[in-house]
Amino acid sequence: MPRIKHSEAGAEWTPERLRACRARLGMTQAELAQRLGTTNIAISRWENSQAPLPMHARMLTLALQALESELEERARAEGVIV
């Protein structure tokens, strides 16, 4: 599974970057929304520039890094090679 780069923490979040990050994690908009405590409609609006991203870039990066780590741990527990 591709890792979210620590260097992304200071970079500006754009709709394209959010979409690419979600894709790297292999998640649907609904799955990401559930993990971030929002709705898939909000994720769709963020990714399509219909609404501004409400979170500070550092917070979003940390949330996605934590999610990535959790998914890797779950995959290891299930015997899936990551």
N, C-alpha and C positions, 0 to 999 in steps of 0.2 A: 504494500500500500504506500503510495507516495506520501511523503511527510509535508506538513505545513512548515514553511521555512520561518525560523525565528526572525529573519530579516524583514518579514512581512509585517511585523508588529508595528513598525513606525510608518509604514506606507499608507497612503490614502486608500480607503475601501471604495471601489467603484462597483457598479452593477456587474460588469464583466468579470471582475476579480472575484466577487462573491460567487457567481455562477461557476467559474473555473474551480474554485476551492471546493464547492459542494460536489462538483463532478469528480475531483480527485479523491474525495472521501467516498464516492460511490453511493451518494444519498439522493433521494428524491426531495422535492421541495417540502413535501409533507413530513418526511423523516427529519429533515433539518429543522423545520418549524417546531416539531414536537420537542426536539432536543434543546432548542433555544427558548422554549416557552412562549412561542408565538403561533401564528397560523400560516398555513401554506399560502393563503392569499397575500399575507404580508411579505413572505419570501418572494412570491411572484412579482409583486409590485416593486420590491427593492431591485430585483434582477432586471426588470423592464423599465427602470427609471420612472415609474409612476408614483413613487413615494421615496423620500430621502431615507437613507439608512439611519436609524435612530441611535445606534450604539457607537461609541468611541472606537476607533480602529483597534486599539490595544485590547479592549475588552472583548471584541469580536474574535480577535486572533487567539486570545487565551481560551475562550469558550470552545473554539474549533480545535485547538491543540488538545484540550482536555477530552473532547469527544473522540478525537483520533486515537488517543492513548487508550481510552475505554474500549473502543472497537478492536484495537490490536490485542488487548488483554482477553477480550471475549473470544476472538479468533484463536488465540493460543490455547485457551481453555477447551475449545471445541476441537483442537487438533488440526486447525487450519494453519498452513504456513503463511507467514506475513513477511 
